[in-house]
Amino acid sequence: MAHRVLLLPGIVMPAAAAYAELLAELGDDVDAVAEDLAVYASDSPPTDYSLDLEVEEVRATTDARGWDRFHLVGYSGGASVALACAAAHGDRLASLALLEPAWAGNWDDASPAHRALWPEYARLSALPPEEAMPAFQRIQLRPGVSPPPPPPGPPPPWMARRPAGIRALVEAFRTFDLDREALRRFDRPVYFALGGRSNPDQFEEEAERLGRVFPDFRLEVFPDRHHFDPPHRAEASSVARSLRRLWDRAGVT
């Protein structure tokens, strides 16, 4: 039976573009669906937007495909949604793969350096888009690492929805209660891909904290990668091999 896999993208690129390289590496024996985040389903987020809406969309998507169990992969904001799904519907997941979550809970074991990031994200989300996006990139990189240059030409049409979506997601992260005890009960294998050039106060600390929560947790570090040059795009074949090992260890769905 083919592995059934749902992939959730980050808060900028659409799912098809975010996972194009990885999907090409996974092969025909993987039934993979790359699903856009619900926050971008319309021109502006719902006024009552929360991560609960994203979790419900994951449930609806997999129910519509008849998937009782499936592997869940998430990058950045999508990895944060994946964590919320694992807490709410862990019995549906055969495994969980986290590619640098944008947020991993508002728990009391976060360091002062990590906690200081969230007021900064809130401040950035109020800036004009031409100022917010470069600053948004810089904060997620290790000091001394330069953000990637903007792509040539005019921005794609989907970028128009991103400033409001980013603001909605940052607020949702601030207010969402990620159930740590539910995650402790999640006994399926968990994989975390970390870029060595990403901001360690955010992503390395997330890996350390989640490693103390999940009973079956494996970390893989890609020294030359960062949040905007992520391993699932720049080293897709390596990530595909790691995911296959994860899924084989979890068993068929």
Secondary structure, 3 states (H helix, E strand, C coil): CCEEEEEECCCCCCHHHHCHHHHHHHCCCEEEEECCCHHHCCCCCCCCCCHHHHHHHHHHHHHHCCCCCEEEEEEEHHHHHHHHHHHHHHHHEEEEEEEEECCCCCCCCCCHHHHCHHHHHHHHHCCCHHHHHHHHHHHCECCCCCCCCCCCCCCCHHHHHHHHHHHHHHHHHHHCCCCHHHHHCCCCCEEEEEECCECHHHHHHHHHHHHCCCCCEEEEEECCCECCECHHHHCHHHHHHHHHHHHHHHCCC
